[in-house]
Amino acid sequence: MKKVALIGCGAIGSEIARAIDNKKVDARLIAIFDVYEERASALIGMLKSKPKRMKSFDALLDEDLDIVVEAASQEALKVYASKILRKFDLMAMSIGALLDQEFLDKIYDIIKEDNRRLYLPTGAIAGIDAIKSVKELIDYAEIITTKPPKGLIDAPYIKMKNIDLAIDKAKVIYEGFADEAVKYFPANVNVAATLSLAGIGAKNTRVKIIADPNIKTNKHQIIVKGKFGEFNFVVNNIPSPNNPKTSYLAILSAIECLRGICDDRIRIGT
Ligand SMILES: NC(=O)c1ccc[n+]([C@@H]2O[C@H](COP(=O)([O-])OP(=O)(O)OC[C@H]3O[C@@H](n4cnc5c(N)ncnc54)[C@H](O)[C@@H]3O)[C@@H](O)[C@H]2O)c1
């Protein structure tokens, strides 16, 4: 049975911990770490099998583990990933961080040298299986993300451009490419990062972000065209009640990814 540690006890991390506790994922949760100790303590309080609460990230590295799950932030992933991968496998949620090519190259070198695995769940979108299969044949890739204004409110771009989100109809907030979008909307466009990594890269993957006061879901439309034909995937995700920026599907995708890592006797899909 895989021994798991979790970094980040927010919307995604808490549900992953519960899924292990409820045996939906066949693993043992050994340790958890959050910069806010009270979040880690509150989560431990809700679990039947109590993991250790780590006082620091470095203490977590001294544990006997197979895999660490990052569900914290892009910044956290950048600081922790190399140290984790030197000792353990890693499942990362803050995928936007991997669009920094220098960082990705460094990570890739460690994975090869130390024979580790890095797992990136599909997250809040769909169709990554198909997109990976046609990767070499793609001419055009775009993701159009539509969210209620409250799901975009803290984004650096909104603050930088002083954008008023007190709107009464849908408004295009941003149009650009994924390499730039992940910096402007770090908590919102991990999906654009996943699409980029699976497809034709961040410099070629178009991103449009729309704020819509009349939408209740986080909607992602992915359009991919090429010599294979054309895809048009739309997901309308219910936001997590604990974090409106995070879609419920992202949580379920993370749980399913970890379940597969821990117990994949039959692998369905690409
Ligand atoms: N891949 C996807 O499709 C997808 C979808 C949604 C969210 N995400 C990303 O996953 C991550 C987690 O999302 P969430 O909704 O659970 O966020 P959240 O804000 O609900 O929880 C994050 C938790 O991590 C903790 N944390 C932050 N920095 C930390 C650090 N350096 N060390 C330890 N703990 C730290 C916070 O205190 C918080 O408790 C975010 O980066 C988010 O952008 C990815």
The ligand as a Gaussian input file, in Angstrom:
#p B3LYP/6-31G(d) Opt

LIG

0 1
 N       -4.908000      21.289000     -12.083000
 C       -6.119000      21.815000     -11.961000
 O       -7.013000      21.637000     -12.788000
 C       -6.422000      22.648000     -10.755000
 C       -7.741000      23.000000     -10.470000
 C       -7.991000      23.743000      -9.331000
 C       -6.958000      24.158000      -8.532000
 N       -5.682000      23.841000      -8.853000
 C       -4.543000      24.289000      -8.035000
 O       -4.348000      23.370000      -6.971000
 C       -3.831000      24.076000      -5.837000
 C       -4.723000      23.807000      -4.619000
 O       -6.040000      24.255000      -4.892000
 P       -7.123000      24.403000      -3.714000
 O       -8.391000      24.782000      -4.363000
 O       -7.073000      23.233000      -2.811000
 O       -6.527000      25.688000      -2.956000
 P       -6.892000      26.203000      -1.496000
 O       -6.509000      27.647000      -1.474000
 O       -8.264000      25.815000      -1.104000
 O       -5.877000      25.388000      -0.562000
 C       -4.480000      25.516000      -0.664000
 C       -3.890000      25.173000       0.700000
 O       -2.470000      25.118000       0.547000
 C       -1.862000      25.826000       1.613000
 N       -0.577000      26.320000       1.152000
 C       -0.339000      27.361000       0.303000
 N        0.978000      27.510000       0.105000
 C        1.593000      26.552000       0.836000
 C        2.939000      26.201000       1.040000
 N        3.937000      26.867000       0.465000
 N        3.213000      25.148000       1.856000
 C        2.216000      24.456000       2.460000
 N        0.913000      24.758000       2.306000
 C        0.607000      25.789000       1.504000
 C       -2.839000      26.930000       1.969000
 O       -2.645000      27.372000       3.289000
 C       -4.174000      26.231000       1.767000
 O       -4.639000      25.609000       2.954000
 C       -3.788000      25.560000      -6.230000
 O       -2.498000      25.910000      -6.690000
 C       -4.778000      25.632000      -7.363000
 O       -4.514000      26.705000      -8.253000
 C       -5.401000      23.075000      -9.930000

